[in-house]
Amino acid sequence: MHRNGISVMGKLIRLMKPLVHIMVLAVLLGAAGNLCAIAITSLGGYAILAVLDINSVFSMNTIFILLIICAVSRGILRYGEQICNHYIAFRVLALIRQRVFLALQNLAPAKLEGREKGNLISIITSDVELLEVFYAHTISPVIIAVITSVTVSTFLSGFHPIYGVIAVTAYIIIGAVFPLLLSKAGKEQGLICRNSIGEMNSFLLDSLRGLTEILQYHSGKRRQEEMKQKTLDLENEQKKIKRLEGRTKIMNDSAVILFSMMVLAAGVILYQRGEIAFDGVLLPFITIMGSFGPVIALSNLSNNLVHTLASGNRVLDLLEESPEVTQVAGEEAVEFNGAACEAVSFDYGAGEILKELYASFECSKITGIHGRSGCGKSTLLKLLMRFFDAKKGKVMVSGKDIRQINTKNLREMESYVTQETHLFHASIAENIGIAKEGATREEIVAAAKKASLHTFIETLPDGYDTNVGELGDKLSGGERQRIGIARAFLHDAPFLLLDEPTSNLDSLNEGIILKALLEESSKKTVVLVSHKASTMNIADAVFRM
């Protein structure tokens, strides 16, 4: 979704509502600090007047004391402002990361299937991190720039109203007009750049995971050329951003010189007319020369905001995306007593996968689902898990539509073994133990034995404490699959859904696992999906698709 910059900033600011009192403190400290910095240059003007003995308000001793006070105060106040801003930024970023992860949980798996994982990682990491610029270096500087600009304009108006008019005009043009013009020009470019970075991350992640295949089929050179081209494309997009930054600097520097000279020229003319004294020429000129810091910082923010608002837009897209399947809570708990499909139809947005499907899964029975690849066997299990909702018809558990069963309750009743088992970068025991919170080592070992995994684990140097590596790359496909089966046994749910559970196993291990399933079937309802006819031998009934 394309939002304008004001809309993105408004939504991001609302996220820091609990910390608004700290933001007020940061603004007060920042405004006072900037006024101290401006006062240092103005005191320099008073020192010149004192040396020339022309209408000097302060003595040299007083000026030196005030200079020391302002210099020390400037450092302390600046430090305090930065502490407050960064405290706010890191607290809000932590909150955003939690909300992003919760959003991903709600969107998974239906809305995340087919999404580029590298792009999602880019949003979770670099895009969220870039929002630090907004919270730490954008919100308070805007308010600080307004406060200091009003204060300095009032001070200059005390010498002559025309100084105040010139100052206000300068601050508005540098601090507001320039940023709006440049941010409008760079908004689209910033979003393109952030999307390009996300695509690059996806490409790199894909290449790292597929290194074995790249080497096997001698595709390294082609992949390298593609990476080079993507890098060049990204570099071109970033150059456009850099050109905008250069343009900003030229415009700011030119405006500062122009308006400073206007103040000096106005002062000379007023002095010649006798409307002001010499101090009315010198002090306004020196003061305005040293007062542009806050508005220049504000103008320079437009360069960072090009990336920041693009990142904020991508993060908000993720946070505001509606899940395809909404979580259910607050319903009365249900005990498992069989499942069924009544006239279920489903598609993924293209051709129809299931059409008016009727099926029943009786308690303490093994129901086999047999059929060729692509006929909808895995889709049926996902509907039973409510990873997707049926487009037509009803999926029933214990005689109740699963859309009316608490999601947590439903998942507690079901164990699901997928064709591809995801392993976390942790030990074998931890990877099995994820299926049951607080599982003891004895329970994990018992589940591993049922999955024909215990004997293999005992041969490893660290046994159950052996790390499986990233994505389980230290294990074979069959070993990873058996860990998935062990998880299902440990979860010990009454409704067991198995999607090709023995596809990567040899005949011996397949037989052991099928025997364990047969033994478990007296107290579980098992749905066994397979394209192997031999696997169907243990089924009480076979449903052919």
ZANURO-50136 format. One record per residue (C-alpha): residue number from 0; residue in three letters; chain; x, y, z. Coordinates in steps of 0.2 Angstrom, whole numbers, plus 5000, padded with zeros to 4 digits. Each point is the difference from the previous one (the first is absolute). Layout:
REM residues N
PT  resi  resn  chain     u     v     w
PT   NUM   ALA      A     X     Y     Z
...
//
This chain:
REM residues 545
PT  resi  resn  chain     u     v     w
PT     0   MET      A  5000  5000  5000
PT     1   HIS      A  5007  5017  4995
PT     2   ARG      A  4997  5013  5014
PT     3   ASN      A  5006  5018  5000
PT     4   GLY      A  5014  5005  5012
PT     5   ILE      A  4988  5009  5012
PT     6   SER      A  4989  4984  5002
PT     7   VAL      A  5016  4989  5003
PT     8   MET      A  5007  5012  5013
PT     9   GLY      A  4983  5002  5009
PT    10   LYS      A  4998  4981  5002
PT    11   LEU      A  5018  4998  5006
PT    12   ILE      A  4998  5014  5012
PT    13   ARG      A  4985  4991  5008
PT    14   LEU      A  5011  4986  5004
PT    15   MET      A  5010  5010  5012
PT    16   LYS      A  4985  5007  5010
PT    17   PRO      A  5005  4991  5017
PT    18   LEU      A  5017  5010  4999
PT    19   VAL      A  4993  5017  4996
PT    20   HIS      A  5006  5007  5017
PT    21   ILE      A  5018  4996  4995
PT    22   MET      A  4998  5008  4983
PT    23   VAL      A  4994  5016  5009
PT    24   LEU      A  5016  4999  5010
PT    25   ALA      A  5011  4997  4985
PT    26   VAL      A  4992  5015  4991
PT    27   LEU      A  5003  5012  5015
PT    28   LEU      A  5018  4994  5002
PT    29   GLY      A  5003  5002  4981
PT    30   ALA      A  4992  5017  4999
PT    31   ALA      A  5010  5007  5015
PT    32   GLY      A  5016  4992  4993
PT    33   ASN      A  4998  5008  4983
PT    34   LEU      A  4996  5017  5007
PT    35   CYS      A  5016  4998  5010
PT    36   ALA      A  5010  4997  4984
PT    37   ILE      A  4992  5015  4991
PT    38   ALA      A  5004  5010  5016
PT    39   ILE      A  5018  4996  4998
PT    40   THR      A  5001  5008  4983
PT    41   SER      A  4990  5015  5006
PT    42   LEU      A  5011  5003  5015
PT    43   GLY      A  5015  5001  4988
PT    44   GLY      A  4991  5015  4992
PT    45   TYR      A  4998  5008  5018
PT    46   ALA      A  5019  4996  5003
PT    47   ILE      A  5004  5010  4984
PT    48   LEU      A  4989  5014  5005
PT    49   ALA      A  5008  5000  5017
PT    50   VAL      A  5018  5001  4992
PT    51   LEU      A  4994  5014  4989
PT    52   ASP      A  4991  5008  5015
PT    53   ILE      A  4984  5002  4990
PT    54   ASN      A  4984  4999  5009
PT    55   SER      A  5006  4984  5010
PT    56   VAL      A  4987  4992  5011
PT    57   PHE      A  5012  4988  5008
PT    58   SER      A  5018  5002  5007
PT    59   MET      A  5013  4989  4993
PT    60   ASN      A  5001  4990  5017
PT    61   THR      A  4981  4997  4999
PT    62   ILE      A  5001  4995  4982
PT    63   PHE      A  5014  4987  5004
PT    64   ILE      A  4989  4993  5014
PT    65   LEU      A  4985  4999  4989
PT    66   LEU      A  5010  4991  4987
PT    67   ILE      A  5006  4987  5012
PT    68   ILE      A  4983  4997  5007
PT    69   CYS      A  4992  4999  4982
PT    70   ALA      A  5014  4988  4994
PT    71   VAL      A  4999  4988  5015
PT    72   SER      A  4981  5001  4999
PT    73   ARG      A  4999  4996  4982
PT    74   GLY      A  5010  4984  5002
PT    75   ILE      A  4990  4994  5015
PT    76   LEU      A  4983  5005  4992
PT    77   ARG      A  5005  4992  4984
PT    78   TYR      A  5005  4984  5009
PT    79   GLY      A  4984  4999  5009
PT    80   GLU      A  4990  5003  4984
PT    81   GLN      A  5008  4986  4991
PT    82   ILE      A  4998  4988  5015
PT    83   CYS      A  4981  5004  5000
PT    84   ASN      A  4998  4998  4981
PT    85   HIS      A  5010  4984  4999
PT    86   TYR      A  4991  4992  5015
PT    87   ILE      A  4984  5004  4991
PT    88   ALA      A  5006  4993  4984
PT    89   PHE      A  5007  4983  5007
PT    90   ARG      A  4984  4998  5010
PT    91   VAL      A  4989  5003  4986
PT    92   LEU      A  5010  4989  4988
PT    93   ALA      A  4999  4986  5013
PT    94   LEU      A  4981  5002  5000
PT    95   ILE      A  5000  5000  4981
PT    96   ARG      A  5010  4984  4998
PT    97   GLN      A  4988  4992  5012
PT    98   ARG      A  4985  5006  4990
PT    99   VAL      A  5008  4994  4984
PT   100   PHE      A  5004  4983  5006
PT   101   LEU      A  4982  4999  5007
PT   102   ALA      A  4994  5006  4983
PT   103   LEU      A  5010  4986  4991
PT   104   GLN      A  4993  4987  5012
PT   105   ASN      A  4982  5006  4995
PT   106   LEU      A  5004  5000  4982
PT   107   ALA      A  5008  4983  4999
PT   108   PRO      A  4999  4989  4992
PT   109   ALA      A  4986  5005  4987
PT   110   LYS      A  5006  5018  4997
PT   111   LEU      A  5019  4995  5000
PT   112   GLU      A  5000  4986  4988
PT   113   GLY      A  5010  5005  4985
PT   114   ARG      A  5006  5017  5008
PT   115   GLU      A  5018  5003  4998
PT   116   LYS      A  5009  4996  5016
PT   117   GLY      A  5014  5012  4997
PT   118   ASN      A  4988  5014  4997
PT   119   LEU      A  4992  4996  5017
PT   120   ILE      A  5017  4999  5009
PT   121   SER      A  5004  5017  4992
PT   122   ILE      A  4984  5007  5008
PT   123   ILE      A  5002  4993  5017
PT   124   THR      A  5019  5005  5001
PT   125   SER      A  5006  5015  4990
PT   126   ASP      A  4983  5008  4997
PT   127   VAL      A  4995  5000  5018
PT   128   GLU      A  5018  5005  5005
PT   129   LEU      A  4998  5015  4988
PT   130   LEU      A  4986  5006  5010
PT   131   GLU      A  5012  5005  5013
PT   132   VAL      A  5004  5015  4990
PT   133   PHE      A  4982  5006  5001
PT   134   TYR      A  4998  4997  5019
PT   135   ALA      A  5017  5007  5005
PT   136   HIS      A  5004  5013  4987
PT   137   THR      A  4984  5006  4992
PT   138   ILE      A  4985  5003  5013
PT   139   SER      A  5009  5011  5013
PT   140   PRO      A  5011  5009  4987
PT   141   VAL      A  4984  5006  4991
PT   142   ILE      A  4993  5008  5016
PT   143   ILE      A  5017  5006  5006
PT   144   ALA      A  5002  5009  4983
PT   145   VAL      A  4983  5009  5002
PT   146   ILE      A  5004  5005  5018
PT   147   THR      A  5018  5007  4996
PT   148   SER      A  4994  5008  4984
PT   149   VAL      A  4986  5010  5009
PT   150   THR      A  5011  5005  5014
PT   151   VAL      A  5014  5006  4989
PT   152   SER      A  4987  5009  4989
PT   153   THR      A  4993  5009  5015
PT   154   PHE      A  5018  5005  5006
PT   155   LEU      A  5004  5007  4982
PT   156   SER      A  4983  5009  5000
PT   157   GLY      A  5006  5010  5015
PT   158   PHE      A  5013  5009  4990
PT   159   HIS      A  4988  5003  4985
PT   160   PRO      A  4984  4991  4993
PT   161   ILE      A  5008  4997  4983
PT   162   TYR      A  5013  4988  5008
PT   163   GLY      A  4986  4990  5007
PT   164   VAL      A  4991  4999  4983
PT   165   ILE      A  5016  4994  4991
PT   166   ALA      A  5004  4988  5014
PT   167   VAL      A  4983  4992  4999
PT   168   THR      A  5000  4999  4981
PT   169   ALA      A  5017  4992  5001
PT   170   TYR      A  4996  4987  5013
PT   171   ILE      A  4984  4995  4991
PT   172   ILE      A  5008  4998  4983
PT   173   ILE      A  5015  4990  5007
PT   174   GLY      A  4991  4990  5013
PT   175   ALA      A  4983  4997  4991
PT   176   VAL      A  5000  5004  4982
PT   177   PHE      A  5016  4992  4994
PT   178   PRO      A  4996  4983  5010
PT   179   LEU      A  4983  4999  4993
PT   180   LEU      A  5006  5003  4982
PT   181   LEU      A  5014  4987  5002
PT   182   SER      A  4991  4987  5009
PT   183   LYS      A  4986  5001  4987
PT   184   ALA      A  5013  4997  4987
PT   185   GLY      A  5009  4986  5009
PT   186   LYS      A  4985  4991  5008
PT   187   GLU      A  4997  4988  4985
PT   188   GLN      A  5019  4998  4998
PT   189   GLY      A  5002  4995  5018
PT   190   LEU      A  4987  4987  4999
PT   191   ILE      A  5008  4993  4984
PT   192   CYS      A  5017  4999  5009
PT   193   ARG      A  4993  4991  5015
PT   194   ASN      A  4991  4987  4989
PT   195   SER      A  5016  4998  4990
PT   196   ILE      A  5010  4996  5017
PT   197   GLY      A  4986  4988  5004
PT   198   GLU      A  5002  4991  4984
PT   199   MET      A  5019  5000  5001
PT   200   ASN      A  4998  4991  5017
PT   201   SER      A  4988  4987  4993
PT   202   PHE      A  5012  4997  4986
PT   203   LEU      A  5015  4998  5012
PT   204   LEU      A  4990  4989  5012
PT   205   ASP      A  4994  4989  4985
PT   206   SER      A  5018  4999  4994
PT   207   LEU      A  5007  4995  5017
PT   208   ARG      A  4987  4986  5002
PT   209   GLY      A  5003  4994  4983
PT   210   LEU      A  5019  5000  4999
PT   211   THR      A  5001  4981  4999
PT   212   GLU      A  4988  5000  4984
PT   213   ILE      A  5010  5015  4993
PT   214   LEU      A  5016  4990  5001
PT   215   GLN      A  4992  4984  4994
PT   216   TYR      A  4993  5007  4984
PT   217   HIS      A  5015  5013  4997
PT   218   SER      A  4988  5015  5002
PT   219   GLY      A  5012  5010  5010
PT   220   LYS      A  5005  5012  4986
PT   221   ARG      A  4982  5003  4994
PT   222   ARG      A  4995  5003  5018
PT   223   GLN      A  5014  5012  5003
PT   224   GLU      A  4995  5010  4985
PT   225   GLU      A  4982  5001  5006
PT   226   MET      A  5007  5006  5017
PT   227   LYS      A  5011  5013  4991
PT   228   GLN      A  4986  5006  4990
PT   229   LYS      A  4989  5002  5016
PT   230   THR      A  5014  5009  5009
PT   231   LEU      A  5002  5012  4985
PT   232   ASP      A  4981  5003  5000
PT   233   LEU      A  5000  5004  5019
PT   234   GLU      A  5015  5011  4998
PT   235   ASN      A  4991  5010  4986
PT   236   GLU      A  4985  5003  5012
PT   237   GLN      A  5011  5005  5014
PT   238   LYS      A  5009  5012  4989
PT   239   LYS      A  4984  5009  4997
PT   240   ILE      A  4997  5002  5018
PT   241   LYS      A  5018  5007  5002
PT   242   ARG      A  4996  5013  4987
PT   243   LEU      A  4985  5005  5010
PT   244   GLU      A  5011  5002  5015
PT   245   GLY      A  5013  5011  4990
PT   246   ARG      A  4986  5011  4994
PT   247   THR      A  4994  5002  5018
PT   248   LYS      A  5017  5006  5006
PT   249   ILE      A  5002  5012  4985
PT   250   MET      A  4983  5008  5003
PT   251   ASN      A  5002  5001  5019
PT   252   ASP      A  5018  5008  4999
PT   253   SER      A  4994  5012  4987
PT   254   ALA      A  4985  5005  5010
PT   255   VAL      A  5010  5003  5016
PT   256   ILE      A  5012  5012  4991
PT   257   LEU      A  4986  5009  4991
PT   258   PHE      A  4989  5003  5015
PT   259   SER      A  5016  5005  5011
PT   260   MET      A  5004  5013  4987
PT   261   MET      A  4983  5006  4999
PT   262   VAL      A  5000  5003  5019
PT   263   LEU      A  5017  5009  4998
PT   264   ALA      A  4994  5011  4986
PT   265   ALA      A  4984  5004  5009
PT   266   GLY      A  5011  5005  5015
PT   267   VAL      A  5011  5011  4990
PT   268   ILE      A  4985  5009  4992
PT   269   LEU      A  4991  5002  5017
PT   270   TYR      A  5017  5007  5007
PT   271   GLN      A  5002  5012  4986
PT   272   ARG      A  4982  5006  5003
PT   273   GLY      A  5004  5002  5019
PT   274   GLU      A  4986  4988  5005
PT   275   ILE      A  5013  4989  5009
PT   276   ALA      A  5017  5001  5008
PT   277   PHE      A  5016  4990  4996
PT   278   ASP      A  4995  4987  5012
PT   279   GLY      A  4984  4998  4991
PT   280   VAL      A  5010  4995  4984
PT   281   LEU      A  5013  4989  5008
PT   282   LEU      A  4990  4990  5012
PT   283   PRO      A  4986  4994  4989
PT   284   PHE      A  5012  4995  4986
PT   285   ILE      A  5011  4990  5012
PT   286   THR      A  4984  4992  5008
PT   287   ILE      A  4992  4995  4984
PT   288   MET      A  5016  4992  4994
PT   289   GLY      A  5001  4989  5015
PT   290   SER      A  4981  4996  5001
PT   291   PHE      A  4998  4989  4984
PT   292   GLY      A  5006  4984  5009
PT   293   PRO      A  4983  4993  5005
PT   294   VAL      A  4991  5004  4984
PT   295   ILE      A  5015  4993  4989
PT   296   ALA      A  4999  4984  5010
PT   297   LEU      A  4981  5000  4997
PT   298   SER      A  5003  5002  4981
PT   299   ASN      A  5014  4987  5000
PT   300   LEU      A  4987  4988  5008
PT   301   SER      A  4991  4999  4983
PT   302   ASN      A  5014  4990  4993
PT   303   ASN      A  4999  4987  5014
PT   304   LEU      A  4981  5001  5000
PT   305   VAL      A  5000  4994  4982
PT   306   HIS      A  5007  4983  5006
PT   307   THR      A  4991  5001  5017
PT   308   LEU      A  4983  5003  4994
PT   309   ALA      A  5002  4987  4987
PT   310   SER      A  5005  4988  5013
PT   311   GLY      A  4986  5006  5011
PT   312   ASN      A  4987  4997  4986
PT   313   ARG      A  5007  4982  4998
PT   314   VAL      A  4999  4996  5018
PT   315   LEU      A  4982  5007  5001
PT   316   ASP      A  4995  4990  4985
PT   317   LEU      A  5005  4985  5010
PT   318   LEU      A  4992  5005  5016
PT   319   GLU      A  4983  5005  4992
PT   320   GLU      A  4999  4985  4988
PT   321   SER      A  4984  4990  5004
PT   322   PRO      A  5003  4981  5004
PT   323   GLU      A  4991  4988  4988
PT   324   VAL      A  4995  4990  5015
PT   325   THR      A  4995  5009  5016
PT   326   GLN      A  5004  4993  5017
PT   327   VAL      A  4986  4994  5011
PT   328   ALA      A  4999  5002  5019
PT   329   GLY      A  4986  5001  5013
PT   330   GLU      A  4991  4985  4995
PT   331   GLU      A  4996  4985  5011
PT   332   ALA      A  5014  4987  5000
PT   333   VAL      A  4997  4984  4989
PT   334   GLU      A  5006  4982  5003
PT   335   PHE      A  5005  4991  4984
PT   336   ASN      A  4987  4988  4994
PT   337   GLY      A  5003  4997  4981
PT   338   ALA      A  5001  5011  4985
PT   339   ALA      A  4991  5002  4984
PT   340   CYS      A  4999  5011  4984
PT   341   GLU      A  4983  5004  4993
PT   342   ALA      A  4999  5006  4982
PT   343   VAL      A  5017  5009  5001
PT   344   SER      A  5007  5010  4985
PT   345   PHE      A  5016  5009  5000
PT   346   ASP      A  5012  5009  4988
PT   347   TYR      A  5016  5010  5002
PT   348   GLY      A  4993  5014  4989
PT   349   ALA      A  5003  4990  4984
PT   350   GLY      A  4993  4983  4995
PT   351   GLU      A  4988  4991  5012
PT   352   ILE      A  5010  4987  5011
PT   353   LEU      A  4986  4993  5009
PT   354   LYS      A  4981  4999  4995
PT   355   GLU      A  4986  4995  5011
PT   356   LEU      A  5011  4988  5010
PT   357   TYR      A  4991  4989  5013
PT   358   ALA      A  5011  4990  5012
PT   359   SER      A  4999  4994  5018
PT   360   PHE      A  5014  4995  5012
PT   361   GLU      A  4994  4988  5014
PT   362   CYS      A  5008  4999  5017
PT   363   SER      A  5013  4987  5003
PT   364   LYS      A  5002  4996  4981
PT   365   ILE      A  5013  5003  4987
PT   366   THR      A  4993  5008  4985
PT   367   GLY      A  5012  4999  4985
PT   368   ILE      A  4999  5014  4986
PT   369   HIS      A  5008  4993  4984
PT   370   GLY      A  5002  5009  4983
PT   371   ARG      A  5011  5007  4988
PT   372   SER      A  5011  5016  5003
PT   373   GLY      A  4990  5016  4999
PT   374   CYS      A  4982  4993  5003
PT   375   GLY      A  4998  5009  5016
PT   376   LYS      A  5006  4988  5014
PT   377   SER      A  5011  5013  5009
PT   378   THR      A  4987  5013  4997
PT   379   LEU      A  4987  4990  5010
PT   380   LEU      A  5012  4999  5015
PT   381   LYS      A  5003  5018  5000
PT   382   LEU      A  4981  5003  5000
PT   383   LEU      A  4998  4988  5015
PT   384   MET      A  5014  5010  5009
PT   385   ARG      A  4991  5016  4994
PT   386   PHE      A  5015  5007  4992
PT   387   PHE      A  4987  5005  4987
PT   388   ASP      A  4982  5002  5000
PT   389   ALA      A  4989  4990  4988
PT   390   LYS      A  4992  5011  4987
PT   391   LYS      A  4984  4990  5001
PT   392   GLY      A  4994  4987  5011
PT   393   LYS      A  5005  4995  5018
PT   394   VAL      A  5015  4992  5008
PT   395   MET      A  4993  4992  5017
PT   396   VAL      A  5009  4995  5015
PT   397   SER      A  4990  4991  5014
PT   398   GLY      A  4985  5005  4990
PT   399   LYS      A  5004  5019  5001
PT   400   ASP      A  5006  5011  4986
PT   401   ILE      A  5018  5003  5003
PT   402   ARG      A  4997  5019  4997
PT   403   GLN      A  4991  5000  5016
PT   404   ILE      A  5013  4990  5010
PT   405   ASN      A  5013  5010  5010
PT   406   THR      A  5016  5000  4989
PT   407   LYS      A  5011  4994  5015
PT   408   ASN      A  4988  4987  5005
PT   409   LEU      A  4999  4993  4981
PT   410   ARG      A  5020  5000  4999
PT   411   GLU      A  5001  4991  5017
PT   412   MET      A  4988  4986  4993
PT   413   GLU      A  5011  4998  4984
PT   414   SER      A  5018  4994  4996
PT   415   TYR      A  5005  5004  4982
PT   416   VAL      A  5016  4992  4992
PT   417   THR      A  5004  5009  4983
PT   418   GLN      A  5009  4994  4985
PT   419   GLU      A  5015  5012  5005
PT   420   THR      A  5005  5001  5018
PT   421   HIS      A  5007  5017  5005
PT   422   LEU      A  5014  4998  5013
PT   423   PHE      A  5006  5015  5010
PT   424   HIS      A  5019  5003  5003
PT   425   ALA      A  5000  4991  5017
PT   426   SER      A  5002  4983  5007
PT   427   ILE      A  4991  4984  4995
PT   428   ALA      A  4991  5000  5018
PT   429   GLU      A  4995  5018  4998
PT   430   ASN      A  4993  4997  4982
PT   431   ILE      A  4990  4985  5006
PT   432   GLY      A  4995  5009  5016
PT   433   ILE      A  4992  5015  4991
PT   434   ALA      A  4984  4989  4998
PT   435   LYS      A  4997  5000  5019
PT   436   GLU      A  5004  5015  5012
PT   437   GLY      A  5010  4993  5015
PT   438   ALA      A  5003  4983  4993
PT   439   THR      A  5012  4989  5010
PT   440   ARG      A  5014  4991  4992
PT   441   GLU      A  4991  4983  5004
PT   442   GLU      A  4985  5006  4989
PT   443   ILE      A  5012  5006  4986
PT   444   VAL      A  5009  4983  5000
PT   445   ALA      A  4983  4991  5000
PT   446   ALA      A  4994  5010  4985
PT   447   ALA      A  5017  4997  4991
PT   448   LYS      A  4999  4981  5003
PT   449   LYS      A  4982  5000  4992
PT   450   ALA      A  5007  5010  4985
PT   451   SER      A  5015  4987  4998
PT   452   LEU      A  5012  5014  5004
PT   453   HIS      A  5007  4995  5017
PT   454   THR      A  5013  4988  4994
PT   455   PHE      A  5007  5012  4987
PT   456   ILE      A  5001  5014  5013
PT   457   GLU      A  5010  4989  5012
PT   458   THR      A  5013  4998  4987
PT   459   LEU      A  5004  5019  5000
PT   460   PRO      A  5014  5007  5011
PT   461   ASP      A  4988  5011  5009
PT   462   GLY      A  4985  4990  4999
PT   463   TYR      A  4984  5010  5002
PT   464   ASP      A  5010  5016  5003
PT   465   THR      A  5007  4999  4982
PT   466   ASN      A  4997  5016  4991
PT   467   VAL      A  4991  4996  4983
PT   468   GLY      A  5007  5016  4991
PT   469   GLU      A  4991  5013  4990
PT   470   LEU      A  4984  4993  4993
PT   471   GLY      A  5006  4983  5006
PT   472   ASP      A  5014  4999  4987
PT   473   LYS      A  5010  4988  5011
PT   474   LEU      A  4986  4986  4998
PT   475   SER      A  4994  4991  4985
PT   476   GLY      A  4982  5002  4993
PT   477   GLY      A  4994  4984  5009
PT   478   GLU      A  5007  5005  5017
PT   479   ARG      A  4992  5017  4998
PT   480   GLN      A  4983  4992  4996
PT   481   ARG      A  5002  4989  5015
PT   482   ILE      A  5002  5015  5012
PT   483   GLY      A  4984  5006  4993
PT   484   ILE      A  4991  4984  5004
PT   485   ALA      A  5008  5000  5017
PT   486   ARG      A  4993  5017  5003
PT   487   ALA      A  4982  4993  4996
PT   488   PHE      A  5002  4986  5012
PT   489   LEU      A  5006  5012  5013
PT   490   HIS      A  4986  5012  4997
PT   491   ASP      A  4988  4985  5004
PT   492   ALA      A  4985  5007  4992
PT   493   PRO      A  4984  4989  4997
PT   494   PHE      A  5000  5005  4981
PT   495   LEU      A  5016  4996  4991
PT   496   LEU      A  5002  5007  4982
PT   497   LEU      A  5014  4992  4990
PT   498   ASP      A  5005  5007  4983
PT   499   GLU      A  5012  4988  4991
PT   500   PRO      A  5008  4995  5017
PT   501   THR      A  5011  4986  4993
PT   502   SER      A  5005  5007  4983
PT   503   ASN      A  5018  5003  5004
PT   504   LEU      A  5002  4984  5010
PT   505   ASP      A  5007  4983  4996
PT   506   SER      A  4989  4984  5002
PT   507   LEU      A  5006  4995  5017
PT   508   ASN      A  4997  5017  5008
PT   509   GLU      A  4983  5002  4991
PT   510   GLY      A  4995  4983  5007
PT   511   ILE      A  5005  5006  5018
PT   512   ILE      A  4990  5016  4998
PT   513   LEU      A  4985  4992  4993
PT   514   LYS      A  5000  4987  5014
PT   515   ALA      A  5001  5014  5012
PT   516   LEU      A  4985  5009  4992
PT   517   LEU      A  4990  4984  5000
PT   518   GLU      A  5003  4998  5019
PT   519   GLU      A  4995  5019  5003
PT   520   SER      A  4984  4998  4989
PT   521   SER      A  4991  4992  5015
PT   522   LYS      A  5000  5017  5009
PT   523   LYS      A  5002  5012  4985
PT   524   THR      A  4991  5004  4984
PT   525   VAL      A  5013  5000  4986
PT   526   VAL      A  4999  5007  4982
PT   527   LEU      A  5014  4993  4990
PT   528   VAL      A  5004  5008  4983
PT   529   SER      A  5011  4991  4988
PT   530   HIS      A  5002  4997  4982
PT   531   LYS      A  5008  4983  5005
PT   532   ALA      A  4987  4985  4999
PT   533   SER      A  5011  4990  5012
PT   534   THR      A  4997  5014  5014
PT   535   MET      A  4982  4998  4998
PT   536   ASN      A  5001  4982  5007
PT   537   ILE      A  4998  5005  5018
PT   538   ALA      A  4985  5011  4996
PT   539   ASP      A  4982  4995  5006
PT   540   ALA      A  4993  5009  4986
PT   541   VAL      A  5007  5008  4984
PT   542   PHE      A  4994  5016  4992
PT   543   ARG      A  5005  5001  4982
PT   544   MET      A  5002  5017  4992
//
